[in-house]
Amino acid sequence: MLQSKKNNHFNILEQQSNSMSIVVPSLYNDMERAAILKIILLKRSSIESVQIGAEDNLVAIRFDPEQLPIEELFNVLHIVLENFSEKPRKKDSQQDVLVKNEGAIHRVVFSVEGMSCPSCALFMEMTLARDKRVMNASVDFKSARGVVIGFLSSDKVFDIIDEHGYKACKG
């Protein structure tokens, strides 16, 4: 039953009808990322348990295959790990950013729909901050609002948020 699926972010060690063990190289000795990944995966009601060993990069997932078919689980893992796997880029000095980017700096204030927990806000903040055109990104779960300062128009910011399963609008 092992799926031979090419993926740059994880390797499948074992696959059963309702469980899977994968190796995620980007988790190596990174307890913070491991904790955040666990929170994000457990947000889905169809994922029953997640065990992560950051010291050996192993992630064991138990899930309900009727609610979450294996191909959909692969898609979830791919989407989450694609954005999650990169180490946060080193923040350039403001002078470097101004030299590398052209155009006006925008301050985009927005509301976000679809966040169910603080880890959603953290995930969106991390995703936005990884864009080289973003100087600063902040997303607050309680108020469901965020601010991005950088070289992105509001439409570009909204597109990034929408691509990750949330809905953004002017706030």
Secondary structure, DSSP 8 states (H G I E B T S, - for coil): -------SS-EEEEE-SSEEEEE-GGGTT-HHHHHHHHHHHHTSTTEEEEEEETTTTEEEEEE-TTTS-HHHHHHHHHHHHHHHSS-------HHHHHHH--S--EEEEEEEE---SHHHHHHHHHHHHTSTTEEEEEEETTTTEEEEEES--HHHHHHHHHHTT-EEEE-
